[in-house]
Amino acid sequence: MNTPPVQLREPYVGEGADGARRSAQIDLEEADCLPAGEQRDDCLLSAERWILQAEHLEGHAPDPQP
């Protein structure tokens, strides 16, 4: 398996790529409820990390550039 693009995290619910995608959805839903600002940005960045993790676990993520 290739080196992950981000440090792998334990999903909020479930496991593996499915758990990472569900965790991304949770973060996106939370971000939708927040006003613009740092906390909302953090949720959106977290969701993006979950998506990258899911893609990596599914074998769809490209290798990081050196």
MOPAC internal coordinates of N, CA, C and O (Angstrom, degrees):
PM7 1SCF
backbone

  N    0.0000 0     0.00 0     0.00 0    0    0    0
  C    1.4517 1     0.00 0     0.00 0    1    0    0
  C    1.5248 1   108.68 1     0.00 0    2    1    0
  O    1.2310 1   120.94 1   -39.05 1    3    2    1
  N    1.3064 1   115.80 1   140.95 1    3    2    1
  C    1.4601 1   121.44 1  -179.05 1    5    3    2
  C    1.5206 1   110.94 1   -70.58 1    6    5    3
  O    1.2310 1   121.07 1   -16.94 1    7    6    5
  N    1.3183 1   115.55 1   163.06 1    7    6    5
  C    1.4560 1   121.01 1   176.07 1    9    7    6
  C    1.5200 1   108.91 1   -65.47 1   10    9    7
  O    1.2310 1   119.77 1   -48.84 1   11   10    9
  N    1.3399 1   118.04 1   131.16 1   11   10    9
  C    1.4654 1   119.45 1  -179.23 1   13   11   10
  C    1.5241 1   111.49 1   -65.99 1   14   13   11
  O    1.2310 1   120.14 1   -32.98 1   15   14   13
  N    1.3567 1   117.34 1   147.02 1   15   14   13
  C    1.4616 1   121.02 1   179.33 1   17   15   14
  C    1.5279 1   112.30 1   -71.34 1   18   17   15
  O    1.2310 1   120.88 1   159.65 1   19   18   17
  N    1.3182 1   115.93 1   -20.35 1   19   18   17
  C    1.4630 1   122.18 1   177.83 1   21   19   18
  C    1.5234 1   107.29 1  -138.36 1   22   21   19
  O    1.2310 1   120.50 1   -19.00 1   23   22   21
  N    1.3279 1   116.66 1   161.00 1   23   22   21
  C    1.4603 1   119.96 1   176.25 1   25   23   22
  C    1.5239 1   108.17 1   -65.75 1   26   25   23
  O    1.2310 1   120.34 1   -50.97 1   27   26   25
  N    1.3277 1   116.95 1   129.03 1   27   26   25
  C    1.4574 1   120.41 1  -178.29 1   29   27   26
  C    1.5235 1   110.48 1   -67.96 1   30   29   27
  O    1.2310 1   121.38 1   -43.15 1   31   30   29
  N    1.3222 1   114.97 1   136.85 1   31   30   29
  C    1.4625 1   121.88 1   179.76 1   33   31   30
  C    1.5248 1   109.15 1  -116.51 1   34   33   31
  O    1.2310 1   120.90 1   -21.57 1   35   34   33
  N    1.3172 1   115.89 1   158.43 1   35   34   33
  C    1.4580 1   121.83 1   175.04 1   37   35   34
  C    1.5242 1   107.74 1   -80.11 1   38   37   35
  O    1.2310 1   119.60 1   -58.71 1   39   38   37
  N    1.3367 1   118.36 1   121.29 1   39   38   37
  C    1.4678 1   120.17 1  -178.75 1   41   39   38
  C    1.5299 1   112.44 1   -59.55 1   42   41   39
  O    1.2310 1   121.24 1   -26.47 1   43   42   41
  N    1.3349 1   115.24 1   153.53 1   43   42   41
  C    1.4659 1   120.90 1   176.92 1   45   43   42
  C    1.5246 1   110.10 1   -62.32 1   46   45   43
  O    1.2310 1   120.94 1   140.49 1   47   46   45
  N    1.3384 1   115.81 1   -39.51 1   47   46   45
  C    1.4617 1   122.86 1  -179.55 1   49   47   46
  C    1.5250 1   108.30 1  -138.22 1   50   49   47
  O    1.2310 1   120.57 1   -29.60 1   51   50   49
  N    1.3138 1   116.52 1   150.40 1   51   50   49
  C    1.4559 1   119.55 1   177.37 1   53   51   50
  C    1.5194 1   112.00 1    70.00 1   54   53   51
  O    1.2310 1   122.16 1    21.04 1   55   54   53
  N    1.3350 1   113.47 1  -158.96 1   55   54   53
  C    1.4618 1   119.25 1  -179.95 1   57   55   54
  C    1.5167 1   109.76 1  -154.24 1   58   57   55
  O    1.2310 1   121.10 1   -12.35 1   59   58   57
  N    1.3066 1   115.51 1   167.65 1   59   58   57
  C    1.4553 1   121.46 1   177.91 1   61   59   58
  C    1.5166 1   113.04 1    62.39 1   62   61   59
  O    1.2310 1   121.22 1    25.19 1   63   62   61
  N    1.3376 1   115.27 1  -154.81 1   63   62   61
  C    1.4619 1   121.14 1  -177.11 1   65   63   62
  C    1.5246 1   111.55 1   -63.08 1   66   65   63
  O    1.2310 1   120.08 1   141.09 1   67   66   65
  N    1.3405 1   117.44 1   -38.91 1   67   66   65
  C    1.4623 1   120.40 1   179.32 1   69   67   66
  C    1.5267 1   110.65 1   -62.83 1   70   69   67
  O    1.2310 1   120.46 1   136.21 1   71   70   69
  N    1.3142 1   116.73 1   -43.79 1   71   70   69
  C    1.4620 1   120.35 1   178.14 1   73   71   70
  C    1.5180 1   111.87 1   -63.42 1   74   73   71
  O    1.2310 1   120.53 1   141.93 1   75   74   73
  N    1.3368 1   116.59 1   -38.07 1   75   74   73
  C    1.4637 1   120.27 1   178.45 1   77   75   74
  C    1.5266 1   110.41 1   -65.65 1   78   77   75
  O    1.2310 1   120.13 1   138.48 1   79   78   77
  N    1.3295 1   117.36 1   -41.52 1   79   78   77
  C    1.4757 1   120.23 1   178.30 1   81   79   78
  C    1.5300 1   111.40 1   -66.41 1   82   81   79
  O    1.2310 1   120.33 1   140.41 1   83   82   81
  N    1.3137 1   116.98 1   -39.59 1   83   82   81
  C    1.4675 1   120.00 1   177.11 1   85   83   82
  C    1.5282 1   110.27 1   -65.20 1   86   85   83
  O    1.2310 1   120.27 1   141.77 1   87   86   85
  N    1.3262 1   117.10 1   -38.23 1   87   86   85
  C    1.4643 1   121.10 1   177.50 1   89   87   86
  C    1.5241 1   110.73 1   -65.39 1   90   89   87
  O    1.2310 1   120.21 1   141.49 1   91   90   89
  N    1.3342 1   117.21 1   -38.51 1   91   90   89
  C    1.4688 1   120.96 1   176.46 1   93   91   90
  C    1.5180 1   109.97 1   -61.49 1   94   93   91
  O    1.2310 1   120.39 1   137.30 1   95   94   93
  N    1.3252 1   116.87 1   -42.70 1   95   94   93
  C    1.4637 1   120.55 1   179.73 1   97   95   94
  C    1.5260 1   110.90 1   -63.03 1   98   97   95
  O    1.2310 1   120.29 1   140.00 1   99   98   97
  N    1.3193 1   117.05 1   -40.00 1   99   98   97
  C    1.4697 1   121.04 1   177.59 1  101   99   98
  C    1.5225 1   110.02 1   -60.48 1  102  101   99
  O    1.2310 1   120.38 1   133.83 1  103  102  101
  N    1.3324 1   116.89 1   -46.17 1  103  102  101
  C    1.4676 1   120.16 1  -179.73 1  105  103  102
  C    1.5276 1   111.58 1   -65.51 1  106  105  103
  O    1.2310 1   120.01 1   141.55 1  107  106  105
  N    1.3404 1   117.59 1   -38.45 1  107  106  105
  C    1.4649 1   120.39 1   178.73 1  109  107  106
  C    1.5278 1   111.01 1   -65.49 1  110  109  107
  O    1.2310 1   120.38 1   139.06 1  111  110  109
  N    1.3195 1   116.88 1   -40.94 1  111  110  109
  C    1.4661 1   120.48 1   178.34 1  113  111  110
  C    1.5266 1   110.82 1   -65.30 1  114  113  111
  O    1.2310 1   120.61 1   140.66 1  115  114  113
  N    1.3311 1   116.44 1   -39.34 1  115  114  113
  C    1.4659 1   119.46 1   177.28 1  117  115  114
  C    1.5261 1   110.54 1   -64.64 1  118  117  115
  O    1.2310 1   120.24 1   137.33 1  119  118  117
  N    1.3294 1   117.15 1   -42.67 1  119  118  117
  C    1.4652 1   121.06 1  -179.95 1  121  119  118
  C    1.5241 1   110.97 1   -61.10 1  122  121  119
  O    1.2310 1   120.30 1   143.91 1  123  122  121
  N    1.3329 1   117.02 1   -36.09 1  123  122  121
  C    1.4674 1   120.75 1   179.21 1  125  123  122
  C    1.5227 1   112.40 1   -62.47 1  126  125  123
  O    1.2310 1   120.27 1   155.48 1  127  126  125
  N    1.3202 1   117.10 1   -24.52 1  127  126  125
  C    1.4688 1   121.62 1  -178.05 1  129  127  126
  C    1.5278 1   112.67 1   -91.11 1  130  129  127
  O    1.2310 1   120.23 1   173.91 1  131  130  129
  N    1.3169 1   117.16 1    -6.09 1  131  130  129
  C    1.4606 1   121.02 1  -175.32 1  133  131  130
  C    1.5259 1   111.16 1  -101.90 1  134  133  131
  O    1.2310 1   120.61 1   -31.35 1  135  134  133
  N    1.3379 1   116.43 1   148.65 1  135  134  133
  C    1.4639 1   119.06 1   173.77 1  137  135  134
  C    1.5308 1   109.51 1   -72.31 1  138  137  135
  O    1.2310 1   121.40 1   -18.51 1  139  138  137
  N    1.3196 1   114.92 1   161.49 1  139  138  137
  C    1.4647 1   119.45 1   177.09 1  141  139  138
  C    1.5211 1   109.24 1   -55.67 1  142  141  139
  O    1.2310 1   120.97 1   -41.14 1  143  142  141
  N    1.3110 1   115.75 1   138.86 1  143  142  141
  C    1.4556 1   120.09 1   179.53 1  145  143  142
  C    1.5129 1   111.24 1   153.50 1  146  145  143
  O    1.2310 1   121.76 1     6.82 1  147  146  145
  N    1.3143 1   114.24 1  -173.18 1  147  146  145
  C    1.4619 1   120.75 1  -173.40 1  149  147  146
  C    1.5262 1   112.72 1   -63.71 1  150  149  147
  O    1.2310 1   119.92 1   139.09 1  151  150  149
  N    1.3319 1   117.76 1   -40.91 1  151  150  149
  C    1.4624 1   119.71 1  -178.36 1  153  151  150
  C    1.5341 1   110.80 1   -64.97 1  154  153  151
  O    1.2310 1   120.48 1   139.07 1  155  154  153
  N    1.3285 1   116.68 1   -40.93 1  155  154  153
  C    1.4731 1   120.69 1   177.40 1  157  155  154
  C    1.5306 1   110.04 1   -64.47 1  158  157  155
  O    1.2310 1   120.70 1   136.22 1  159  158  157
  N    1.3240 1   116.26 1   -43.78 1  159  158  157
  C    1.4645 1   120.61 1   178.31 1  161  159  158
  C    1.5270 1   111.23 1   -59.69 1  162  161  159
  O    1.2310 1   120.53 1   139.76 1  163  162  161
  N    1.3387 1   116.58 1   -40.24 1  163  162  161
  C    1.4634 1   120.57 1   178.54 1  165  163  162
  C    1.5285 1   111.27 1   -62.07 1  166  165  163
  O    1.2310 1   120.44 1   139.18 1  167  166  165
  N    1.3322 1   116.77 1   -40.82 1  167  166  165
  C    1.4691 1   120.40 1   178.03 1  169  167  166
  C    1.5247 1   111.01 1   -64.18 1  170  169  167
  O    1.2310 1   120.61 1   138.40 1  171  170  169
  N    1.3221 1   116.43 1   -41.60 1  171  170  169
  C    1.4632 1   120.18 1   179.74 1  173  171  170
  C    1.5291 1   111.36 1   -66.24 1  174  173  171
  O    1.2310 1   120.53 1   139.97 1  175  174  173
  N    1.3279 1   116.58 1   -40.03 1  175  174  173
  C    1.4669 1   120.11 1   177.22 1  177  175  174
  C    1.5233 1   111.06 1   -65.80 1  178  177  175
  O    1.2310 1   120.69 1   141.09 1  179  178  177
  N    1.3207 1   116.29 1   -38.91 1  179  178  177
  C    1.4549 1   120.20 1   177.79 1  181  179  178
  C    1.5253 1   110.62 1   -63.29 1  182  181  179
  O    1.2310 1   120.46 1   137.84 1  183  182  181
  N    1.3207 1   116.72 1   -42.16 1  183  182  181
  C    1.4666 1   120.45 1   177.63 1  185  183  182
  C    1.5256 1   110.57 1   -60.63 1  186  185  183
  O    1.2310 1   120.53 1   137.77 1  187  186  185
  N    1.3160 1   116.60 1   -42.23 1  187  186  185
  C    1.4709 1   120.18 1   178.72 1  189  187  186
  C    1.5330 1   110.80 1   -62.50 1  190  189  187
  O    1.2310 1   120.47 1   139.87 1  191  190  189
  N    1.3170 1   116.71 1   -40.13 1  191  190  189
  C    1.4706 1   120.07 1   177.50 1  193  191  190
  C    1.5280 1   110.82 1   -63.63 1  194  193  191
  O    1.2310 1   120.49 1   139.96 1  195  194  193
  N    1.3424 1   116.66 1   -40.04 1  195  194  193
  C    1.4671 1   119.63 1   177.97 1  197  195  194
  C    1.5259 1   110.57 1   -62.45 1  198  197  195
  O    1.2310 1   120.33 1   139.03 1  199  198  197
  N    1.3280 1   116.97 1   -40.97 1  199  198  197
  C    1.4604 1   120.95 1   179.80 1  201  199  198
  C    1.5296 1   110.31 1   -64.46 1  202  201  199
  O    1.2310 1   120.38 1   136.00 1  203  202  201
  N    1.3329 1   116.88 1   -44.00 1  203  202  201
  C    1.4705 1   120.31 1   176.96 1  205  203  202
  C    1.5268 1   110.99 1   -60.37 1  206  205  203
  O    1.2310 1   120.73 1   139.44 1  207  206  205
  N    1.3275 1   116.22 1   -40.56 1  207  206  205
  C    1.4569 1   120.34 1   179.39 1  209  207  206
  C    1.5299 1   110.04 1   -64.39 1  210  209  207
  O    1.2310 1   120.13 1   135.86 1  211  210  209
  N    1.3209 1   117.36 1   -44.14 1  211  210  209
  C    1.4661 1   120.54 1   179.18 1  213  211  210
  C    1.5265 1   110.48 1   -61.12 1  214  213  211
  O    1.2310 1   120.43 1   134.95 1  215  214  213
  N    1.3268 1   116.78 1   -45.05 1  215  214  213
  C    1.4687 1   120.38 1   179.36 1  217  215  214
  C    1.5217 1   111.12 1   -61.86 1  218  217  215
  O    1.2310 1   120.77 1   139.44 1  219  218  217
  N    1.3141 1   116.14 1   -40.56 1  219  218  217
  C    1.4655 1   119.75 1   178.50 1  221  219  218
  C    1.5265 1   110.35 1   -62.70 1  222  221  219
  O    1.2310 1   120.69 1   133.47 1  223  222  221
  N    1.3277 1   116.28 1   -46.53 1  223  222  221
  C    1.4583 1   120.05 1  -178.22 1  225  223  222
  C    1.5277 1   111.90 1   -65.17 1  226  225  223
  O    1.2310 1   120.47 1   151.28 1  227  226  225
  N    1.3209 1   116.71 1   -28.72 1  227  226  225
  C    1.4635 1   121.01 1   177.80 1  229  227  226
  C    1.5291 1   112.03 1   -84.45 1  230  229  227
  O    1.2310 1   120.55 1   172.15 1  231  230  229
  N    1.3318 1   116.56 1    -7.85 1  231  230  229
  C    1.4529 1   120.55 1   179.39 1  233  231  230
  C    1.5108 1   114.30 1    82.05 1  234  233  231
  O    1.2310 1   119.91 1  -162.39 1  235  234  233
  N    1.3524 1   117.78 1    17.61 1  235  234  233
  C    1.4603 1   121.64 1  -177.94 1  237  235  234
  C    1.5217 1   113.41 1  -100.08 1  238  237  235
  O    1.2310 1   120.09 1   170.55 1  239  238  237
  N    1.3020 1   117.43 1    -9.45 1  239  238  237
  C    1.4659 1   120.02 1  -176.03 1  241  239  238
  C    1.5241 1   109.87 1   -81.56 1  242  241  239
  O    1.2310 1   120.14 1   -42.07 1  243  242  241
  N    1.3264 1   117.33 1   137.93 1  243  242  241
  C    1.4660 1   119.80 1   175.79 1  245  243  242
  C    1.5216 1   110.50 1   -71.29 1  246  245  243
  O    1.2310 1   121.09 1   -23.30 1  247  246  245
  N    1.3156 1   115.53 1   156.70 1  247  246  245
  C    1.4618 1   119.70 1   175.02 1  249  247  246
  C    1.5176 1   109.32 1   -64.73 1  250  249  247
  O    1.2310 1   120.03 1   -40.02 1  251  250  249
  N    1.3419 1   117.56 1   139.98 1  251  250  249
  C    1.4673 1   119.23 1   176.26 1  253  251  250
  C    1.5259 1   110.64 1   -62.65 1  254  253  251
  O    1.2310 1   120.58 1   -34.21 1  255  254  253
  N    1.3072 1   116.49 1   145.79 1  255  254  253
  C    1.4607 1   121.44 1   179.43 1  257  255  254
  C    1.5219 1   109.46 1   -75.07 1  258  257  255
  O    1.2310 1   119.93 1   -39.44 1  259  258  257
  N    1.3445 1   117.74 1   140.56 1  259  258  257
  C    1.4737 1   120.66 1   179.79 1  261  259  258
  C    1.5076 1   112.22 1   -68.20 1  262  261  259
  O    1.2310 1   120.10 1   180.00 1  263  262  261

